[in-house]
Amino acid sequence: MRHTISLLVKNRFGVLAHIAGMFGARAYNIESLSVGETEDPNISRMTIITSGDERVIEQVLKQLNKQIDVIKVQDLTGEEFVQRELLLIKVNADSSKRSEIVEISDLFRAKIIDVSNRYLIIEVTGDRSKVDAIIKLLTPFGIKELARTGAVGMIRSSKDNE
């Protein structure tokens, strides 16, 4: 089963390598990894997507909690949370195809962020299924290049965690 794990870590040199190394040393796979500063520049949030049975995930969480630079570990799976990815996709778009690509982009509330005579670069944000769906629809036009971030996630607001 896929799990989304959110970590708050100290924002210092080597923390990302150390966490990724922990996964590699124990043969745990990272399907997706996203890291960035939080509202506090001394703290970064890491969002890791990984898979495993309950025993494996329990071990992953225990190992993460043991890391010196880890402040907080939270398995978002099973919680109500918001998750998003970012996709930049460069699509072949000569004049005969351009309007159809723009229409698809509009359906997905995507933004066309760069235009040339031969290509469009489109920005898409959404959950994994939305990103996968627009890739599938744009593939027949010819994808020249694709860059996809890892997912980021956050627990939804409730009275318990506001």
Phi and psi restraints in degrees (value plus and minus 20) as a CYANA .aco file:
   2 ARG   PHI     -95.3   -55.3
   2 ARG   PSI     117.8   157.8
   3 HIS   PHI    -147.5  -107.5
   3 HIS   PSI     119.5   159.5
   4 THR   PHI    -125.3   -85.3
   4 THR   PSI      97.6   137.6
   5 ILE   PHI    -134.6   -94.6
   5 ILE   PSI     108.3   148.3
   6 SER   PHI    -128.2   -88.2
   6 SER   PSI     110.3   150.3
   7 LEU   PHI    -142.5  -102.5
   7 LEU   PSI     119.9   159.9
   8 LEU   PHI    -123.4   -83.4
   8 LEU   PSI     106.5   146.5
   9 VAL   PHI    -151.2  -111.2
   9 VAL   PSI     138.3   178.3
  10 LYS   PHI     -86.3   -46.3
  10 LYS   PSI     115.5   155.5
  11 ASN   PHI    -105.6   -65.6
  11 ASN   PSI      64.8   104.8
  12 ARG   PHI    -164.8  -124.8
  12 ARG   PSI     144.2   184.2
  13 PHE   PHI     -76.0   -36.0
  13 PHE   PSI     112.5   152.5
  14 GLY   PHI      71.0   111.0
  14 GLY   PSI     -30.2     9.8
  15 VAL   PHI     -84.5   -44.5
  15 VAL   PSI     -66.2   -26.2
  16 LEU   PHI     -78.7   -38.7
  16 LEU   PSI     -67.1   -27.1
  17 ALA   PHI     -82.0   -42.0
  17 ALA   PSI     -58.6   -18.6
  18 HIS   PHI     -85.7   -45.7
  18 HIS   PSI     -65.0   -25.0
  19 ILE   PHI     -86.3   -46.3
  19 ILE   PSI     -66.5   -26.5
  20 ALA   PHI     -82.3   -42.3
  20 ALA   PSI     -58.4   -18.4
  21 GLY   PHI     -83.8   -43.8
  21 GLY   PSI     -56.1   -16.1
  22 MET   PHI     -81.6   -41.6
  22 MET   PSI     -62.2   -22.2
  23 PHE   PHI     -83.7   -43.7
  23 PHE   PSI     -67.2   -27.2
  24 GLY   PHI     -83.7   -43.7
  24 GLY   PSI     -61.0   -21.0
  25 ALA   PHI     -84.3   -44.3
  25 ALA   PSI     -47.6    -7.6
  26 ARG   PHI    -123.1   -83.1
  26 ARG   PSI     -11.6    28.4
  27 ALA   PHI      40.6    80.6
  27 ALA   PSI      14.0    54.0
  28 TYR   PHI    -113.0   -73.0
  28 TYR   PSI     116.1   156.1
  29 ASN   PHI    -109.7   -69.7
  29 ASN   PSI     119.0   159.0
  30 ILE   PHI    -123.7   -83.7
  30 ILE   PSI      94.2   134.2
  31 GLU   PHI    -100.8   -60.8
  31 GLU   PSI     -53.4   -13.4
  32 SER   PHI    -172.5  -132.5
  32 SER   PSI     122.5   162.5
  33 LEU   PHI    -163.7  -123.7
  33 LEU   PSI     109.0   149.0
  34 SER   PHI    -156.3  -116.3
  34 SER   PSI     116.0   156.0
  35 VAL   PHI    -157.9  -117.9
  35 VAL   PSI     119.2   159.2
  36 GLY   PHI    -186.5  -146.5
  36 GLY   PSI     141.7   181.7
  37 GLU   PHI     -82.6   -42.6
  37 GLU   PSI     132.0   172.0
  38 THR   PHI    -117.8   -77.8
  38 THR   PSI    -185.0  -145.0
  39 GLU   PHI     -84.0   -44.0
  39 GLU   PSI     -39.4     0.6
  40 ASP   PHI    -124.6   -84.6
  40 ASP   PSI      95.4   135.4
  41 PRO   PHI     -82.8   -42.8
  41 PRO   PSI     -31.4     8.6
  42 ASN   PHI    -107.4   -67.4
  42 ASN   PSI     -26.4    13.6
  43 ILE   PHI    -147.0  -107.0
  43 ILE   PSI     117.0   157.0
  44 SER   PHI    -135.3   -95.3
  44 SER   PSI     132.2   172.2
  45 ARG   PHI    -126.8   -86.8
  45 ARG   PSI     109.1   149.1
  46 MET   PHI    -130.8   -90.8
  46 MET   PSI     112.2   152.2
  47 THR   PHI    -135.6   -95.6
  47 THR   PSI     100.3   140.3
  48 ILE   PHI    -139.5   -99.5
  48 ILE   PSI     108.5   148.5
  49 ILE   PHI    -123.2   -83.2
  49 ILE   PSI     106.2   146.2
  50 THR   PHI    -162.4  -122.4
  50 THR   PSI     146.6   186.6
  51 SER   PHI    -145.5  -105.5
  51 SER   PSI     132.3   172.3
  52 GLY   PHI     144.6   184.6
  52 GLY   PSI     145.9   185.9
  53 ASP   PHI     -97.3   -57.3
  53 ASP   PSI     158.3   198.3
  54 GLU   PHI     -78.4   -38.4
  54 GLU   PSI     -58.5   -18.5
  55 ARG   PHI     -84.8   -44.8
  55 ARG   PSI     -64.3   -24.3
  56 VAL   PHI     -84.3   -44.3
  56 VAL   PSI     -66.6   -26.6
  57 ILE   PHI     -84.2   -44.2
  57 ILE   PSI     -59.3   -19.3
  58 GLU   PHI     -79.3   -39.3
  58 GLU   PSI     -63.2   -23.2
  59 GLN   PHI     -85.2   -45.2
  59 GLN   PSI     -61.9   -21.9
  60 VAL   PHI     -78.9   -38.9
  60 VAL   PSI     -68.8   -28.8
  61 LEU   PHI     -82.7   -42.7
  61 LEU   PSI     -62.0   -22.0
  62 LYS   PHI     -81.8   -41.8
  62 LYS   PSI     -65.2   -25.2
  63 GLN   PHI     -84.8   -44.8
  63 GLN   PSI     -59.3   -19.3
  64 LEU   PHI     -84.7   -44.7
  64 LEU   PSI     -61.6   -21.6
  65 ASN   PHI     -84.4   -44.4
  65 ASN   PSI     -43.2    -3.2
  66 LYS   PHI     -99.9   -59.9
  66 LYS   PSI     -36.7     3.3
  67 GLN   PHI     -89.7   -49.7
  67 GLN   PSI     114.2   154.2
  68 ILE   PHI     -80.4   -40.4
  68 ILE   PSI     -61.0   -21.0
  69 ASP   PHI    -105.2   -65.2
  69 ASP   PSI     -21.4    18.6
  70 VAL   PHI    -107.0   -67.0
  70 VAL   PSI     105.9   145.9
  71 ILE   PHI    -113.0   -73.0
  71 ILE   PSI     -63.0   -23.0
  72 LYS   PHI    -169.9  -129.9
  72 LYS   PSI     119.1   159.1
  73 VAL   PHI    -141.4  -101.4
  73 VAL   PSI     112.9   152.9
  74 GLN   PHI    -161.3  -121.3
  74 GLN   PSI     101.1   141.1
  75 ASP   PHI    -106.2   -66.2
  75 ASP   PSI      91.4   131.4
  76 LEU   PHI     -98.4   -58.4
  76 LEU   PSI     -37.2     2.8
  77 THR   PHI     -80.0   -40.0
  77 THR   PSI     113.1   153.1
  78 GLY   PHI      67.8   107.8
  78 GLY   PSI     -30.7     9.3
  79 GLU   PHI    -117.4   -77.4
  79 GLU   PSI     144.1   184.1
  80 GLU   PHI    -103.9   -63.9
  80 GLU   PSI      92.8   132.8
  81 PHE   PHI    -162.9  -122.9
  81 PHE   PSI     140.5   180.5
  82 VAL   PHI    -121.9   -81.9
  82 VAL   PSI     115.4   155.4
  83 GLN   PHI    -155.2  -115.2
  83 GLN   PSI     116.4   156.4
  84 ARG   PHI    -160.8  -120.8
  84 ARG   PSI     132.1   172.1
  85 GLU   PHI    -145.6  -105.6
  85 GLU   PSI     141.3   181.3
  86 LEU   PHI    -139.3   -99.3
  86 LEU   PSI     116.5   156.5
  87 LEU   PHI    -147.1  -107.1
  87 LEU   PSI     111.1   151.1
  88 LEU   PHI    -132.4   -92.4
  88 LEU   PSI     107.6   147.6
  89 ILE   PHI    -155.7  -115.7
  89 ILE   PSI     106.4   146.4
  90 LYS   PHI    -119.6   -79.6
  90 LYS   PSI     100.4   140.4
  91 VAL   PHI    -139.3   -99.3
  91 VAL   PSI     117.9   157.9
  92 ASN   PHI     -78.6   -38.6
  92 ASN   PSI     109.9   149.9
  93 ALA   PHI    -169.8  -129.8
  93 ALA   PSI      52.0    92.0
  94 ASP   PHI     -92.0   -52.0
  94 ASP   PSI     153.3   193.3
  95 SER   PHI     -79.4   -39.4
  95 SER   PSI     -49.1    -9.1
  96 SER   PHI     -94.9   -54.9
  96 SER   PSI     -41.2    -1.2
  97 LYS   PHI    -125.8   -85.8
  97 LYS   PSI     -36.1     3.9
  98 ARG   PHI     -77.4   -37.4
  98 ARG   PSI     -65.2   -25.2
  99 SER   PHI     -85.5   -45.5
  99 SER   PSI     -55.9   -15.9
 100 GLU   PHI     -86.8   -46.8
 100 GLU   PSI     -59.6   -19.6
 101 ILE   PHI     -86.7   -46.7
 101 ILE   PSI     -61.0   -21.0
 102 VAL   PHI     -82.3   -42.3
 102 VAL   PSI     -60.6   -20.6
 103 GLU   PHI     -82.3   -42.3
 103 GLU   PSI     -64.7   -24.7
 104 ILE   PHI     -81.8   -41.8
 104 ILE   PSI     -63.2   -23.2
 105 SER   PHI     -79.9   -39.9
 105 SER   PSI     -63.4   -23.4
 106 ASP   PHI     -82.6   -42.6
 106 ASP   PSI     -60.6   -20.6
 107 LEU   PHI     -79.7   -39.7
 107 LEU   PSI     -53.0   -13.0
 108 PHE   PHI    -115.8   -75.8
 108 PHE   PSI     -12.6    27.4
 109 ARG   PHI      33.5    73.5
 109 ARG   PSI      17.0    57.0
 110 ALA   PHI    -107.6   -67.6
 110 ALA   PSI     141.2   181.2
 111 LYS   PHI    -134.0   -94.0
 111 LYS   PSI     114.9   154.9
 112 ILE   PHI    -107.3   -67.3
 112 ILE   PSI      97.4   137.4
 113 ILE   PHI    -128.8   -88.8
 113 ILE   PSI     -30.1     9.9
 114 ASP   PHI    -174.5  -134.5
 114 ASP   PSI     121.2   161.2
 115 VAL   PHI    -152.1  -112.1
 115 VAL   PSI     114.5   154.5
 116 SER   PHI    -154.7  -114.7
 116 SER   PSI    -199.9  -159.9
 117 ASN   PHI     -84.4   -44.4
 117 ASN   PSI     -49.0    -9.0
 118 ARG   PHI    -131.4   -91.4
 118 ARG   PSI     -39.2     0.8
 119 TYR   PHI    -157.5  -117.5
 119 TYR   PSI     137.6   177.6
 120 LEU   PHI    -142.1  -102.1
 120 LEU   PSI     120.8   160.8
 121 ILE   PHI    -128.1   -88.1
 121 ILE   PSI     107.0   147.0
 122 ILE   PHI    -138.1   -98.1
 122 ILE   PSI     118.2   158.2
 123 GLU   PHI    -127.9   -87.9
 123 GLU   PSI     108.0   148.0
 124 VAL   PHI    -149.7  -109.7
 124 VAL   PSI     114.5   154.5
 125 THR   PHI    -144.4  -104.4
 125 THR   PSI     124.6   164.6
 126 GLY   PHI     145.2   185.2
 126 GLY   PSI    -193.5  -153.5
 127 ASP   PHI     -95.7   -55.7
 127 ASP   PSI     152.3   192.3
 128 ARG   PHI     -76.3   -36.3
 128 ARG   PSI     -61.5   -21.5
 129 SER   PHI     -86.3   -46.3
 129 SER   PSI     -56.6   -16.6
 130 LYS   PHI     -86.2   -46.2
 130 LYS   PSI     -64.8   -24.8
 131 VAL   PHI     -83.6   -43.6
 131 VAL   PSI     -64.3   -24.3
 132 ASP   PHI     -80.6   -40.6
 132 ASP   PSI     -60.3   -20.3
 133 ALA   PHI     -85.5   -45.5
 133 ALA   PSI     -63.4   -23.4
 134 ILE   PHI     -90.3   -50.3
 134 ILE   PSI     -53.8   -13.8
 135 ILE   PHI     -80.6   -40.6
 135 ILE   PSI     -65.0   -25.0
 136 LYS   PHI     -81.3   -41.3
 136 LYS   PSI     -61.7   -21.7
 137 LEU   PHI     -90.9   -50.9
 137 LEU   PSI     -51.3   -11.3
 138 LEU   PHI    -107.9   -67.9
 138 LEU   PSI     -35.9     4.1
 139 THR   PHI     -75.0   -35.0
 139 THR   PSI     -63.0   -23.0
 140 PRO   PHI     -81.0   -41.0
 140 PRO   PSI     -42.1    -2.1
 141 PHE   PHI     -98.7   -58.7
 141 PHE   PSI     -40.2    -0.2
 142 GLY   PHI      80.3   120.3
 142 GLY   PSI      85.0   125.0
 143 ILE   PHI    -108.6   -68.6
 143 ILE   PSI      99.8   139.8
 144 LYS   PHI    -101.9   -61.9
 144 LYS   PSI     -59.4   -19.4
 145 GLU   PHI    -178.0  -138.0
 145 GLU   PSI     131.9   171.9
 146 LEU   PHI    -166.6  -126.6
 146 LEU   PSI     114.2   154.2
 147 ALA   PHI    -151.8  -111.8
 147 ALA   PSI     105.9   145.9
 148 ARG   PHI    -148.6  -108.6
 148 ARG   PSI     110.3   150.3
 149 THR   PHI     -99.8   -59.8
 149 THR   PSI     147.8   187.8
 150 GLY   PHI     -95.4   -55.4
 150 GLY   PSI     147.2   187.2
 151 ALA   PHI     -94.3   -54.3
 151 ALA   PSI     129.1   169.1
 152 VAL   PHI    -139.3   -99.3
 152 VAL   PSI     128.0   168.0
 153 GLY   PHI    -164.8  -124.8
 153 GLY   PSI     136.0   176.0
 154 MET   PHI    -172.1  -132.1
 154 MET   PSI     117.7   157.7
 155 ILE   PHI     -81.8   -41.8
 155 ILE   PSI     118.2   158.2
 156 ARG   PHI     -87.1   -47.1
 156 ARG   PSI     134.7   174.7
 157 SER   PHI     -89.0   -49.0
 157 SER   PSI     121.1   161.1
 158 SER   PHI    -171.2  -131.2
 158 SER   PSI     153.8   193.8
 159 LYS   PHI     -83.7   -43.7
 159 LYS   PSI     -48.0    -8.0
 160 ASP   PHI     -94.6   -54.6
 160 ASP   PSI     -50.7   -10.7
 161 ASN   PHI    -143.2  -103.2
 161 ASN   PSI       0.0    40.0
